[in-house]
């Protein structure tokens, strides 16, 4: 087994035992990135010199006898939506193509304190607006299981990097399924924590009442390890909850109490659910039943019928407000064409924002405009409350709610890019968790006949990540889906992206 095939837990043990140095681990993954990136293109920026410098510092720390962190010597891919001091943070947008933050996001500070190796910034849909990583202003990322398919989005770069063994761990963000859906498409584990569990300070905002940062990994144990590092209260984030962080890794192997798993009947009646996805999901649930779980019928009619509509009113309204700062005057790209203030702002935004970002800004601005606020945005907030009440009622009868992560496996690149509604519906199972603020976990639970991964989604009440992780770990003990590795894709023609510099502005 090569170094890049080892899980984060295995790498941690090997480093602690002196079998692998942090430099050796980092060099192995950098070499893997060089091999895979001409095809997968999961990263927007990799600074090899800086990664090796970080690894040397970790090795020196261990040699001196100093205690090292939980992630000592373990490379982590960072979604290019989080600020890393002095490193390009582009949000996969031409608007921020030349932005180098002067500070670290809280999550980055915690990774550094845990002695992780920040190996690179991963690709995403522009400003996290998308479900396929095709709206990136610089390049699409490809699915390691089939390069003709997309890896999901918006955290598609992080998911593809983990699946392709370019990094053992990665950070994603989830506004409507952007961790869980790409985890499903790429056959890895992805966790959206409870809203307020992980600090959002230093994350470029899309929709502030929905955004959450979370871990992506190949196993539940690795996911628990990464969550343990990044979770916790942060006074710089007003939405961060002052609640102790459990020792997720220590309690992972404790068998959960006999689980009551809720099955929303509406989830299996929605049009567009692929039969192979349904079959794999039901087969996974039977594994839980075989180990003492009870399946409970629950109903979530408002979530099934209205979650997508509510989400695309709330999220776009918040995006319209958050992205107003990128006007060519305060932040971001400024047009080279001279004009008055209004013209300069208009041209700057027109040049730098992509079509999907423009679409969502216009939708949100319309929903918030005079005469339409009550009819659209306010009504969406009322339905959002009804959806939250439905979930509270369901969780009074069960411990977890289960269903597919996505209605289909990964779809071909380009197949939905000109059909926004079809693209939006790919998140139909994941959106509700963001509207309600509850945690959600996606686990690999099978493959389609075409060899594409299928994901099982488990949802839990607020701050019940421990139950999610224990249930996911239990499932991994009796299945091997998480151990499957994508075949190395054949080399495609073309040149490798420049790994030492960000994409050039407005190229």
Secondary structure, DSSP 8 states (H G I E B T S, - for coil): --GGGS-HHHHHHHHHTTSS-HHHHHHHHHHHHHHHHHHH--EEE--HHHHHHHHHHHHHHHHTT----TTTT-EEEEETTB--TTSB--TTSGGGTT-B-SS--HHHHHHHHTT-EEEEEE--SGGG--SSS-S-SS---EETTEEEEE--SSSHHHHHHHHTTS-SEEEEE-SSSTTHHHHHHHT-EEEE--TTSB--TTB--S-TTT--EEEEESSHHHHHHHHHHHBS--TTSTT--------HHHHTTS--SS-EEEEEGGGGTSTT--HHHHHHHHHHHHHHHTTT-EEEEE--HHHHHHHHHHHHHHHHHHHHHHGGG-SSSSSS---SS---HHHHHHHHHHHHS-HHHHHHHHHHHHHHSTTTIIIIIIHHHHHHHHHHHHHHHHHTT-SEEEEESSSSS--BTTSSTT-HHHHHGGGTTTHHHHHHT--EEEEEEEE-TTS-EEEEEEEESTT-HHHHHHHHHHHHHT--GGG---------SS----TTS---TT-
